């Protein structure tokens, strides 16, 4: 998990890793390969997904179509169908709402959808930016429990940016404190 005050650079780190922003200096390496400033679609194909702050689902697409958008770089239809069932297992409400427009979901359901959409790319690493933003403590706890469960069951690594330091550190194996774009504690 990456912790820090507002403006410390946490979201910028995630956007740079996922190719949304080009770094001012330095490089980004993933699985011993330089991915600095690669097209975000190529970064997804290499096994890295990004769940942005504020969820950013496709509001006019159905829940199911949002999930399929997460798998757009994949060519393995049978595995995509299995992964769809897997995310429905983690978040059963998404199955119930699969035909509904994503914009009509509650904030917590949209967060579940955003995480599930990222998982549909079959990533090794998920960048998860402020998953608790705007959610009730109960729903935040539920989402964190599922993220930990996904990590344990699938081996998917999460790089988590979160304001709730206690919750984040309890879910994390490693913690980093960012201040003005630099790691000041780990």
Beta strands, then each sheet from edge to edge (+ up, - down):
strand 1: 2-3
strand 2: 29-30
strand 3: 33-34
strand 4: 48-51
strand 5: 125-129
strand 6: 157-161
strand 7: 176-179
strand 8: 182-185
sheet 1: 1+ 7+ 8-
sheet 2: 2+ 3-
sheet 3: 4+ 5+ 6+
end
